[in-house]
Amino acid sequence: MLRSGTLFRWGSIVVLRRHSALRHHHPPIRLPFMSQQLSGIPSYSSSSEASSAAMDDLAMKKCVPCSSKDIKLMTEESANELMTKVEGWNLESENGIMKLQRAWKMKSFTKGLEFFQLIADVAEREGHHPDLHLAGWNNVRIDIWTHSVGGLTENDFILAAKINILDIEHLVRKKSAA
């Protein structure tokens, strides 16, 4: 099902940037395309060519290796500024360590495990791994923080943004009408 929006290429990745009315609730998604299907889709090969919306999109960034000297502990003020870019996540402090946290109710225990596999695939590609929790038979919680610096880095927000664009509607319980 193709959603309404604008397609653009970022290197070899094709992204659907949803129109403004939908963007708030639905972040951009990556789309699988064969190379022959790419003609006519605008391409951005560097950040200087990309639109500011695409440049600011955390889901388009790549995590920096935790062993890099470029990785720095984020202040609470910086973390609060980025919170608007990772809808659904909460900023938590546990034993003085800032973390991103989000919870879902899955349709079943096995759907929770399927969700973990989707997250594991993203985490492996990024080289950045969250803490995954499955409590009871369908309660999933994810904590993201950079263990090597003892708190939050931009990597954590990048990973949260990438988790947000996963197609999980078939795994998550529908909210009951209030």
Buried (B, 14 or more C-beta within 10 A) or exposed (E): EEEEBBBBBBEEEBBBBBEEEEEEEBBBBBBEBEEEEEEEBEEBEEEEEBEEEBBEBBBBBEBBEBEEEEBBEBEEEBBEEBBEBBBEBEBEEEEEBBBBBBEBBBBEEEBBBBBBEBBEEBBEEBBBBBEBBBEEEBEBBBBBBBEBBEBBBBBBBBBBBBBBBBEBEEBBEEEEEE
